[in-house]
Amino acid sequence: MIEQLLFIIVAAIIIFFMIRKRYLFKIEINNTTVKVHYGHPPAKFLTECKSAVLFHKPKKGFIYGVKNNQQILLKFSKNFNARKQQVFRNIWTEYPPIMNTNNGKKTG
């Protein structure tokens, strides 16, 4: 009985870690400041974000970079309305998708 319960708990933990979202980076926006919490977003993207924050003035929130197959998608905290999200998505479209390398050859 205890072995079965332990097995179920371990299986649930493994499944949780397999399906959870993997954020490549997390950027906090607080009034006019842009701060990277973890990860390495492109430096040019950060510069553009700082300019956008000064012009569009979002109050507070987070921008997450989520790896999805061969590209990085932006996800936003609930504090960002659709207009503010679109501003940052327009900035992000300048960056190419992730390319896998296989023995020096780019694939997909």
Secondary structure, DSSP 8 states (H G I E B T S, - for coil): -HHHHHHHHHHHHHHHHHHS--EEEEEEEETTEEEEEES---HHHHHHHHHHHHHH---EEEEEEEEETTEEEEEE-TTS-HHHHHHHHHHHTTS----EEETTEEE-
